[in-house]
Amino acid sequence: MNVKMSSTSIVFKISEDELHTLKQHAAITQNVPLGTHTLKLKVKTVLQEEAVTIHFDWIDDSACALVLCVTSAQIQTLCQMGKSREGICVLRRDTEVFLQVDVRRDSRPIEPTFSDYNLL
């Protein structure tokens, strides 16, 4: 998992294997050491059909977690999307939160878009 943060967006980029892990309702995590502290990055699938949430959890005095919760329906949408740079995106306050599958290592086929069809 790769996470990029800016003042207006947070992008969680996961591998195809990590997508399958989320589909099985298991969480994916990555620890980022910050001096004597640790930032844990976590994406998990929630069973209830609620909106995507993102929040901080304080673990102890030396660690905290940035947790992205997505629904199983959103994971299914991401799976069916095929190889795509778009992923899923939600707006939380003034921040766009993206969950994307890394297309460089994605073996899923590219799904055709509306513009790919010749409708003559």
N, CA, C and O atoms as a GROMACS GRO file, in nm:
protein
  480
    1MET      N    1   0.085  -0.118   0.000
    1MET     CA    2   0.000   0.000   0.000
    1MET      C    3   0.089   0.124   0.000
    1MET      O    4   0.193   0.129   0.065
    2ASN      N    5   0.044   0.222  -0.074
    2ASN     CA    6   0.111   0.350  -0.084
    2ASN      C    7   0.009   0.456  -0.047
    2ASN      O    8  -0.105   0.450  -0.093
    3VAL      N    9   0.046   0.554   0.033
    3VAL     CA   10  -0.046   0.661   0.069
    3VAL      C   11   0.021   0.794   0.042
    3VAL      O   12   0.135   0.818   0.083
    4LYS      N   13  -0.051   0.880  -0.029
    4LYS     CA   14  -0.002   1.015  -0.056
    4LYS      C   15  -0.101   1.114   0.004
    4LYS      O   16  -0.222   1.102  -0.015
    5MET      N   17  -0.048   1.211   0.076
    5MET     CA   18  -0.133   1.310   0.141
    5MET      C   19  -0.093   1.450   0.098
    5MET      O   20   0.025   1.482   0.085
    6SER      N   21  -0.193   1.533   0.076
    6SER     CA   22  -0.171   1.675   0.050
    6SER      C   23  -0.275   1.751   0.131
    6SER      O   24  -0.353   1.692   0.205
    7SER      N   25  -0.276   1.882   0.117
    7SER     CA   26  -0.372   1.961   0.194
    7SER      C   27  -0.515   1.942   0.144
    7SER      O   28  -0.609   1.979   0.213
    8THR      N   29  -0.533   1.886   0.024
    8THR     CA   30  -0.667   1.869  -0.031
    8THR      C   31  -0.706   1.725  -0.062
    8THR      O   32  -0.821   1.699  -0.096
    9SER      N   33  -0.611   1.631  -0.050
    9SER     CA   34  -0.646   1.492  -0.084
    9SER      C   35  -0.560   1.392  -0.009
    9SER      O   36  -0.448   1.420   0.034
   10ILE      N   37  -0.616   1.273   0.005
   10ILE     CA   38  -0.544   1.156   0.057
   10ILE      C   39  -0.571   1.043  -0.042
   10ILE      O   40  -0.686   1.010  -0.069
   11VAL      N   41  -0.464   0.984  -0.096
   11VAL     CA   42  -0.476   0.877  -0.195
   11VAL      C   43  -0.418   0.749  -0.136
   11VAL      O   44  -0.299   0.743  -0.104
   12PHE      N   45  -0.502   0.647  -0.123
   12PHE     CA   46  -0.458   0.514  -0.083
   12PHE      C   47  -0.447   0.432  -0.211
   12PHE      O   48  -0.548   0.407  -0.277
   13LYS      N   49  -0.327   0.391  -0.245
   13LYS     CA   50  -0.306   0.310  -0.365
   13LYS      C   51  -0.265   0.170  -0.319
   13LYS      O   52  -0.165   0.153  -0.249
   14ILE      N   53  -0.345   0.071  -0.359
   14ILE     CA   54  -0.322  -0.066  -0.313
   14ILE      C   55  -0.289  -0.157  -0.430
   14ILE      O   56  -0.314  -0.122  -0.546
   15SER      N   57  -0.234  -0.273  -0.400
   15SER     CA   58  -0.204  -0.372  -0.503
   15SER      C   59  -0.329  -0.457  -0.530
   15SER      O   60  -0.427  -0.452  -0.456
   16GLU      N   61  -0.323  -0.533  -0.636
   16GLU     CA   62  -0.433  -0.623  -0.669
   16GLU      C   63  -0.452  -0.728  -0.559
   16GLU      O   64  -0.565  -0.764  -0.525
   17ASP      N   65  -0.341  -0.778  -0.503
   17ASP     CA   66  -0.349  -0.874  -0.392
   17ASP      C   67  -0.416  -0.813  -0.270
   17ASP      O   68  -0.495  -0.878  -0.202
   18GLU      N   69  -0.383  -0.686  -0.242
   18GLU     CA   70  -0.446  -0.618  -0.128
   18GLU      C   71  -0.595  -0.596  -0.153
   18GLU      O   72  -0.674  -0.598  -0.058
   19LEU      N   73  -0.634  -0.575  -0.278
   19LEU     CA   74  -0.775  -0.563  -0.312
   19LEU      C   75  -0.847  -0.694  -0.279
   19LEU      O   76  -0.957  -0.692  -0.224
   20HIS      N   77  -0.785  -0.807  -0.312
   20HIS     CA   78  -0.845  -0.937  -0.281
   20HIS      C   79  -0.853  -0.959  -0.130
   20HIS      O   80  -0.948  -1.021  -0.081
   21THR      N   81  -0.754  -0.908  -0.056
   21THR     CA   82  -0.758  -0.917   0.090
   21THR      C   83  -0.878  -0.840   0.144
   21THR      O   84  -0.950  -0.890   0.230
   22LEU      N   85  -0.901  -0.719   0.093
   22LEU     CA   86  -1.016  -0.640   0.136
   22LEU      C   87  -1.148  -0.707   0.098
   22LEU      O   88  -1.246  -0.699   0.172
   23LYS      N   89  -1.150  -0.773  -0.015
   23LYS     CA   90  -1.270  -0.844  -0.060
   23LYS      C   91  -1.305  -0.957   0.038
   23LYS      O   92  -1.422  -0.993   0.052
   24GLN      N   93  -1.205  -1.012   0.104
   24GLN     CA   94  -1.224  -1.118   0.203
   24GLN      C   95  -1.256  -1.062   0.342
   24GLN      O   96  -1.262  -1.137   0.439
   25HIS      N   97  -1.278  -0.930   0.351
   25HIS     CA   98  -1.310  -0.859   0.476
   25HIS      C   99  -1.196  -0.860   0.577
   25HIS      O  100  -1.219  -0.853   0.697
   26ALA      N  101  -1.074  -0.868   0.527
   26ALA     CA  102  -0.956  -0.855   0.613
   26ALA      C  103  -0.895  -0.717   0.590
   26ALA      O  104  -0.906  -0.662   0.480
   27ALA      N  105  -0.833  -0.662   0.692
   27ALA     CA  106  -0.773  -0.528   0.680
   27ALA      C  107  -0.632  -0.538   0.624
   27ALA      O  108  -0.566  -0.641   0.637
   28ILE      N  109  -0.588  -0.430   0.562
   28ILE     CA  110  -0.448  -0.420   0.520
   28ILE      C  111  -0.386  -0.304   0.598
   28ILE      O  112  -0.448  -0.200   0.618
   29THR      N  113  -0.263  -0.325   0.642
   29THR     CA  114  -0.196  -0.223   0.723
   29THR      C  115  -0.053  -0.205   0.679
   29THR      O  116   0.008  -0.294   0.619
   30GLN      N  117  -0.001  -0.089   0.710
   30GLN     CA  118   0.140  -0.059   0.686
   30GLN      C  119   0.186   0.035   0.795
   30GLN      O  120   0.116   0.132   0.827
   31ASN      N  121   0.301   0.009   0.852
   31ASN     CA  122   0.358   0.095   0.955
   31ASN      C  123   0.463   0.187   0.896
   31ASN      O  124   0.549   0.145   0.820
   32VAL      N  125   0.453   0.315   0.934
   32VAL     CA  126   0.549   0.415   0.889
   32VAL      C  127   0.619   0.470   1.012
   32VAL      O  128   0.557   0.541   1.091
   33PRO      N  129   0.749   0.439   1.030
   33PRO     CA  130   0.820   0.493   1.146
   33PRO      C  131   0.846   0.643   1.129
   33PRO      O  132   0.892   0.688   1.024
   34LEU      N  133   0.817   0.720   1.232
   34LEU     CA  134   0.840   0.864   1.234
   34LEU      C  135   0.922   0.896   1.359
   34LEU      O  136   0.866   0.934   1.462
   35GLY      N  137   1.052   0.881   1.350
   35GLY     CA  138   1.137   0.901   1.467
   35GLY      C  139   1.106   0.795   1.571
   35GLY      O  140   1.117   0.676   1.544
   36THR      N  141   1.066   0.838   1.690
   36THR     CA  142   1.033   0.743   1.796
   36THR      C  143   0.885   0.704   1.793
   36THR      O  144   0.840   0.628   1.878
   37HIS      N  145   0.810   0.756   1.696
   37HIS     CA  146   0.668   0.728   1.686
   37HIS      C  147   0.640   0.644   1.560
   37HIS      O  148   0.726   0.629   1.474
   38THR      N  149   0.519   0.591   1.553
   38THR     CA  150   0.478   0.512   1.438
   38THR      C  151   0.341   0.558   1.391
   38THR      O  152   0.250   0.578   1.471
   39LEU      N  153   0.328   0.574   1.260
   39LEU     CA  154   0.198   0.601   1.200
   39LEU      C  155   0.155   0.472   1.130
   39LEU      O  156   0.222   0.425   1.038
   40LYS      N  157   0.044   0.417   1.174
   40LYS     CA  158  -0.009   0.295   1.113
   40LYS      C  159  -0.115   0.337   1.012
   40LYS      O  160  -0.209   0.409   1.046
   41LEU      N  161  -0.099   0.293   0.888
   41LEU     CA  162  -0.195   0.320   0.782
   41LEU      C  163  -0.278   0.194   0.764
   41LEU      O  164  -0.223   0.084   0.750
   42LYS      N  165  -0.410   0.208   0.765
   42LYS     CA  166  -0.496   0.091   0.764
   42LYS      C  167  -0.617   0.116   0.673
   42LYS      O  168  -0.678   0.222   0.676
   43VAL      N  169  -0.650   0.015   0.592
   43VAL     CA  170  -0.772   0.015   0.513
   43VAL      C  171  -0.848  -0.111   0.553
   43VAL      O  172  -0.792  -0.220   0.556
   44LYS      N  173  -0.976  -0.092   0.586
   44LYS     CA  174  -1.054  -0.209   0.624
   44LYS      C  175  -1.194  -0.201   0.564
   44LYS      O  176  -1.245  -0.093   0.535
   45THR      N  177  -1.252  -0.318   0.545
   45THR     CA  178  -1.388  -0.329   0.492
   45THR      C  179  -1.483  -0.338   0.610
   45THR      O  180  -1.464  -0.420   0.700
   46VAL      N  181  -1.585  -0.255   0.608
   46VAL     CA  182  -1.687  -0.261   0.713
   46VAL      C  183  -1.809  -0.333   0.658
   46VAL      O  184  -1.842  -0.319   0.540
   47LEU      N  185  -1.875  -0.408   0.741
   47LEU     CA  186  -1.988  -0.488   0.696
   47LEU      C  187  -2.114  -0.406   0.677
   47LEU      O  188  -2.191  -0.431   0.585
   48GLN      N  189  -2.136  -0.310   0.764
   48GLN     CA  190  -2.256  -0.228   0.750
   48GLN      C  191  -2.242  -0.138   0.628
   48GLN      O  192  -2.132  -0.094   0.594
   49GLU      N  193  -2.352  -0.112   0.565
   49GLU     CA  194  -2.352  -0.030   0.444
   49GLU      C  195  -2.359   0.117   0.481
   49GLU      O  196  -2.465   0.179   0.476
   50GLU      N  197  -2.246   0.172   0.518
   50GLU     CA  198  -2.239   0.314   0.553
   50GLU      C  199  -2.142   0.383   0.458
   50GLU      O  200  -2.076   0.319   0.376
   51ALA      N  201  -2.134   0.511   0.470
   51ALA     CA  202  -2.045   0.588   0.384
   51ALA      C  203  -1.899   0.560   0.421
   51ALA      O  204  -1.868   0.514   0.531
   52VAL      N  205  -1.810   0.589   0.327
   52VAL     CA  206  -1.666   0.577   0.353
   52VAL      C  207  -1.630   0.672   0.466
   52VAL      O  208  -1.674   0.787   0.469
   53THR      N  209  -1.551   0.622   0.560
   53THR     CA  210  -1.505   0.709   0.668
   53THR      C  211  -1.354   0.703   0.676
   53THR      O  212  -1.291   0.605   0.637
   54ILE      N  213  -1.297   0.810   0.726
   54ILE     CA  214  -1.154   0.815   0.750
   54ILE      C  215  -1.134   0.883   0.884
   54ILE      O  216  -1.193   0.988   0.911
   55HIS      N  217  -1.052   0.823   0.970
   55HIS     CA  218  -1.033   0.879   1.102
   55HIS      C  219  -0.897   0.839   1.160
   55HIS      O  220  -0.831   0.747   1.110
   56PHE      N  221  -0.857   0.909   1.265
   56PHE     CA  222  -0.736   0.875   1.338
   56PHE      C  223  -0.773   0.797   1.462
   56PHE      O  224  -0.872   0.828   1.528
   57ASP      N  225  -0.695   0.696   1.494
   57ASP     CA  226  -0.706   0.622   1.620
   57ASP      C  227  -0.575   0.637   1.694
   57ASP      O  228  -0.469   0.610   1.638
   58TRP      N  229  -0.581   0.679   1.819
   58TRP     CA  230  -0.460   0.684   1.900
   58TRP      C  231  -0.440   0.547   1.962
   58TRP      O  232  -0.525   0.499   2.037
   59ILE      N  233  -0.327   0.485   1.932
   59ILE     CA  234  -0.299   0.351   1.981
   59ILE      C  235  -0.236   0.358   2.119
   59ILE      O  236  -0.282   0.291   2.212
   60ASP      N  237  -0.132   0.438   2.133
   60ASP     CA  238  -0.067   0.464   2.261
   60ASP      C  239   0.014   0.592   2.246
   60ASP      O  240  -0.005   0.666   2.150
   61ASP      N  241   0.104   0.619   2.341
   61ASP     CA  242   0.182   0.744   2.337
   61ASP      C  243   0.278   0.753   2.220
   61ASP      O  244   0.324   0.862   2.186
   62SER      N  245   0.309   0.639   2.157
   62SER     CA  246   0.408   0.642   2.049
   62SER      C  247   0.352   0.605   1.912
   62SER      O  248   0.427   0.597   1.815
   63ALA      N  249   0.221   0.583   1.903
   63ALA     CA  250   0.165   0.540   1.775
   63ALA      C  251   0.021   0.588   1.757
   63ALA      O  252  -0.057   0.597   1.853
   64CYS      N  253  -0.011   0.618   1.632
   64CYS     CA  254  -0.149   0.647   1.596
   64CYS      C  255  -0.176   0.584   1.460
   64CYS      O  256  -0.083   0.546   1.389
   65ALA      N  257  -0.303   0.573   1.426
   65ALA     CA  258  -0.340   0.508   1.301
   65ALA      C  259  -0.432   0.598   1.220
   65ALA      O  260  -0.521   0.663   1.274
   66LEU      N  261  -0.408   0.602   1.089
   66LEU     CA  262  -0.499   0.664   0.995
   66LEU      C  263  -0.577   0.550   0.931
   66LEU      O  264  -0.520   0.468   0.860
   67VAL      N  265  -0.708   0.546   0.957
   67VAL     CA  266  -0.790   0.431   0.917
   67VAL      C  267  -0.893   0.474   0.813
   67VAL      O  268  -0.970   0.567   0.835
   68LEU      N  269  -0.893   0.404   0.700
   68LEU     CA  270  -0.993   0.424   0.596
   68LEU      C  271  -1.088   0.305   0.600
   68LEU      O  272  -1.045   0.191   0.585
   69CYS      N  273  -1.216   0.332   0.621
   69CYS     CA  274  -1.317   0.226   0.624
   69CYS      C  275  -1.402   0.236   0.498
   69CYS      O  276  -1.459   0.342   0.469
   70VAL      N  277  -1.412   0.127   0.425
   70VAL     CA  278  -1.492   0.122   0.303
   70VAL      C  279  -1.591   0.008   0.314
   70VAL      O  280  -1.567  -0.090   0.385
   71THR      N  281  -1.702   0.020   0.243
   71THR     CA  282  -1.803  -0.085   0.249
   71THR      C  283  -1.770  -0.197   0.152
   71THR      O  284  -1.693  -0.179   0.058
   72SER      N  285  -1.829  -0.312   0.175
   72SER     CA  286  -1.806  -0.424   0.084
   72SER      C  287  -1.862  -0.393  -0.055
   72SER      O  288  -1.809  -0.441  -0.155
   73ALA      N  289  -1.969  -0.312  -0.064
   73ALA     CA  290  -2.022  -0.273  -0.195
   73ALA      C  291  -1.921  -0.187  -0.271
   73ALA      O  292  -1.908  -0.200  -0.392
   74GLN      N  293  -1.850  -0.101  -0.201
   74GLN     CA  294  -1.748  -0.018  -0.267
   74GLN      C  295  -1.630  -0.102  -0.312
   74GLN      O  296  -1.572  -0.076  -0.418
   75ILE      N  297  -1.592  -0.202  -0.234
   75ILE     CA  298  -1.485  -0.293  -0.275
   75ILE      C  299  -1.529  -0.370  -0.399
   75ILE      O  300  -1.450  -0.391  -0.491
   76GLN      N  301  -1.655  -0.413  -0.402
   76GLN     CA  302  -1.707  -0.484  -0.519
   76GLN      C  303  -1.703  -0.394  -0.642
   76GLN      O  304  -1.667  -0.439  -0.751
   77THR      N  305  -1.740  -0.267  -0.626
   77THR     CA  306  -1.733  -0.171  -0.736
   77THR      C  307  -1.591  -0.158  -0.786
   77THR      O  308  -1.568  -0.156  -0.907
   78LEU      N  309  -1.495  -0.149  -0.695
   78LEU     CA  310  -1.354  -0.137  -0.732
   78LEU      C  311  -1.307  -0.263  -0.806
   78LEU      O  312  -1.230  -0.253  -0.901
   79CYS      N  313  -1.353  -0.380  -0.764
   79CYS     CA  314  -1.317  -0.505  -0.831
   79CYS      C  315  -1.374  -0.509  -0.972
   79CYS      O  316  -1.304  -0.550  -1.066
   80GLN      N  317  -1.498  -0.468  -0.988
   80GLN     CA  318  -1.564  -0.474  -1.118
   80GLN      C  319  -1.516  -0.367  -1.214
   80GLN      O  320  -1.536  -0.377  -1.335
   81MET      N  321  -1.453  -0.263  -1.160
   81MET     CA  322  -1.406  -0.152  -1.242
   81MET      C  323  -1.299  -0.195  -1.341
   81MET      O  324  -1.280  -0.132  -1.445
   82GLY      N  325  -1.228  -0.303  -1.309
   82GLY     CA  326  -1.119  -0.346  -1.396
   82GLY      C  327  -1.000  -0.252  -1.380
   82GLY      O  328  -0.995  -0.171  -1.288
   83LYS      N  329  -0.908  -0.264  -1.470
   83LYS     CA  330  -0.785  -0.184  -1.466
   83LYS      C  331  -0.820  -0.038  -1.497
   83LYS      O  332  -0.854  -0.005  -1.610
   84SER      N  333  -0.813   0.047  -1.396
   84SER     CA  334  -0.854   0.187  -1.411
   84SER      C  335  -0.776   0.273  -1.313
   84SER      O  336  -0.754   0.233  -1.199
   85ARG      N  337  -0.735   0.390  -1.356
   85ARG     CA  338  -0.665   0.483  -1.268
   85ARG      C  339  -0.760   0.559  -1.176
   85ARG      O  340  -0.716   0.621  -1.079
   86GLU      N  341  -0.889   0.554  -1.205
   86GLU     CA  342  -0.985   0.634  -1.131
   86GLU      C  343  -1.006   0.586  -0.988
   86GLU      O  344  -0.997   0.665  -0.894
   87GLY      N  345  -1.035   0.459  -0.970
   87GLY     CA  346  -1.065   0.409  -0.838
   87GLY      C  347  -1.195   0.468  -0.786
   87GLY      O  348  -1.280   0.512  -0.863
   88ILE      N  349  -1.209   0.469  -0.654
   88ILE     CA  350  -1.326   0.532  -0.594
   88ILE      C  351  -1.281   0.655  -0.518
   88ILE      O  352  -1.170   0.660  -0.466
   89CYS      N  353  -1.368   0.754  -0.513
   89CYS     CA  354  -1.335   0.881  -0.450
   89CYS      C  355  -1.456   0.931  -0.372
   89CYS      O  356  -1.569   0.922  -0.420
   90VAL      N  357  -1.431   0.984  -0.253
   90VAL     CA  358  -1.535   1.049  -0.175
   90VAL      C  359  -1.480   1.181  -0.123
   90VAL      O  360  -1.359   1.197  -0.108
   91LEU      N  361  -1.568   1.274  -0.097
   91LEU     CA  362  -1.530   1.402  -0.042
   91LEU      C  363  -1.567   1.402   0.105
   91LEU      O  364  -1.684   1.386   0.140
   92ARG      N  365  -1.469   1.421   0.191
   92ARG     CA  366  -1.489   1.429   0.336
   92ARG      C  367  -1.444   1.567   0.379
   92ARG      O  368  -1.325   1.599   0.376
   93ARG      N  369  -1.540   1.648   0.419
   93ARG     CA  370  -1.518   1.790   0.447
   93ARG      C  371  -1.456   1.853   0.324
   93ARG      O  372  -1.520   1.855   0.219
   94ASP      N  373  -1.336   1.905   0.331
   94ASP     CA  374  -1.272   1.966   0.214
   94ASP      C  375  -1.162   1.877   0.156
   94ASP      O  376  -1.078   1.924   0.080
   95THR      N  377  -1.163   1.750   0.190
   95THR     CA  378  -1.057   1.659   0.148
   95THR      C  379  -1.114   1.547   0.062
   95THR      O  380  -1.211   1.481   0.100
   96GLU      N  381  -1.053   1.527  -0.056
   96GLU     CA  382  -1.090   1.414  -0.141
   96GLU      C  383  -1.012   1.292  -0.094
   96GLU      O  384  -0.890   1.298  -0.076
   97VAL      N  385  -1.082   1.181  -0.074
   97VAL     CA  386  -1.018   1.056  -0.031
   97VAL      C  387  -1.036   0.955  -0.143
   97VAL      O  388  -1.148   0.924  -0.184
   98PHE      N  389  -0.924   0.903  -0.194
   98PHE     CA  390  -0.924   0.809  -0.305
   98PHE      C  391  -0.877   0.672  -0.258
   98PHE      O  392  -0.789   0.661  -0.173
   99LEU      N  393  -0.937   0.568  -0.313
   99LEU     CA  394  -0.887   0.431  -0.301
   99LEU      C  395  -0.869   0.380  -0.442
   99LEU      O  396  -0.967   0.368  -0.516
  100GLN      N  397  -0.744   0.351  -0.479
  100GLN     CA  398  -0.711   0.309  -0.615
  100GLN      C  399  -0.630   0.182  -0.612
  100GLN      O  400  -0.560   0.153  -0.515
  101VAL      N  401  -0.641   0.105  -0.721
  101VAL     CA  402  -0.555  -0.012  -0.740
  101VAL      C  403  -0.441   0.032  -0.832
  101VAL      O  404  -0.464   0.094  -0.936
  102ASP      N  405  -0.319  -0.002  -0.794
  102ASP     CA  406  -0.200   0.036  -0.872
  102ASP      C  407  -0.207  -0.031  -1.009
  102ASP      O  408  -0.194  -0.153  -1.020
  103VAL      N  409  -0.227   0.049  -1.115
  103VAL     CA  410  -0.246  -0.008  -1.250
  103VAL      C  411  -0.118  -0.066  -1.307
  103VAL      O  412  -0.123  -0.147  -1.400
  104ARG      N  413  -0.002  -0.027  -1.254
  104ARG     CA  414   0.124  -0.080  -1.307
  104ARG      C  415   0.139  -0.229  -1.281
  104ARG      O  416   0.207  -0.299  -1.355
  105ARG      N  417   0.076  -0.277  -1.174
  105ARG     CA  418   0.088  -0.419  -1.139
  105ARG      C  419  -0.048  -0.489  -1.139
  105ARG      O  420  -0.064  -0.594  -1.076
  106ASP      N  421  -0.145  -0.433  -1.208
  106ASP     CA  422  -0.281  -0.484  -1.208
  106ASP      C  423  -0.302  -0.573  -1.330
  106ASP      O  424  -0.287  -0.527  -1.443
  107SER      N  425  -0.336  -0.699  -1.309
  107SER     CA  426  -0.356  -0.792  -1.420
  107SER      C  427  -0.500  -0.795  -1.468
  107SER      O  428  -0.531  -0.863  -1.566
  108ARG      N  429  -0.590  -0.722  -1.402
  108ARG     CA  430  -0.730  -0.722  -1.444
  108ARG      C  431  -0.743  -0.654  -1.580
  108ARG      O  432  -0.666  -0.563  -1.611
  109PRO      N  433  -0.839  -0.697  -1.660
  109PRO     CA  434  -0.856  -0.634  -1.793
  109PRO      C  435  -0.908  -0.491  -1.781
  109PRO      O  436  -0.971  -0.455  -1.682
  110ILE      N  437  -0.879  -0.413  -1.882
  110ILE     CA  438  -0.929  -0.276  -1.887
  110ILE      C  439  -1.076  -0.284  -1.927
  110ILE      O  440  -1.111  -0.344  -2.029
  111GLU      N  441  -1.161  -0.223  -1.846
  111GLU     CA  442  -1.303  -0.221  -1.877
  111GLU      C  443  -1.329  -0.109  -1.977
  111GLU      O  444  -1.281   0.002  -1.957
  112PRO      N  445  -1.405  -0.136  -2.082
  112PRO     CA  446  -1.433  -0.030  -2.179
  112PRO      C  447  -1.520   0.080  -2.118
  112PRO      O  448  -1.608   0.052  -2.037
  113THR      N  449  -1.495   0.203  -2.157
  113THR     CA  450  -1.577   0.314  -2.114
  113THR      C  451  -1.676   0.348  -2.226
  113THR      O  452  -1.665   0.295  -2.336
  114PHE      N  453  -1.770   0.434  -2.197
  114PHE     CA  454  -1.870   0.472  -2.296
  114PHE      C  455  -1.805   0.526  -2.422
  114PHE      O  456  -1.853   0.499  -2.532
  115SER      N  457  -1.696   0.602  -2.409
  115SER     CA  458  -1.632   0.662  -2.524
  115SER      C  459  -1.559   0.559  -2.611
  115SER      O  460  -1.521   0.589  -2.724
  116ASP      N  461  -1.538   0.437  -2.559
  116ASP     CA  462  -1.471   0.332  -2.635
  116ASP      C  463  -1.564   0.266  -2.737
  116ASP      O  464  -1.517   0.195  -2.826
  117TYR      N  465  -1.693   0.288  -2.725
  117TYR     CA  466  -1.790   0.226  -2.815
  117TYR      C  467  -1.817   0.316  -2.935
  117TYR      O  468  -1.834   0.438  -2.920
  118ASN      N  469  -1.821   0.258  -3.051
  118ASN     CA  470  -1.856   0.332  -3.172
  118ASN      C  471  -2.007   0.316  -3.190
  118ASN      O  472  -2.055   0.208  -3.225
  119LEU      N  473  -2.080   0.424  -3.167
  119LEU     CA  474  -2.225   0.417  -3.170
  119LEU      C  475  -2.285   0.471  -3.300
  119LEU      O  476  -2.386   0.542  -3.295
  120LEU      N  477  -2.227   0.439  -3.413
  120LEU     CA  478  -2.281   0.485  -3.541
  120LEU      C  479  -2.389   0.393  -3.591
  120LEU      O  480  -2.445   0.417  -3.698
   0.00000   0.00000   0.00000
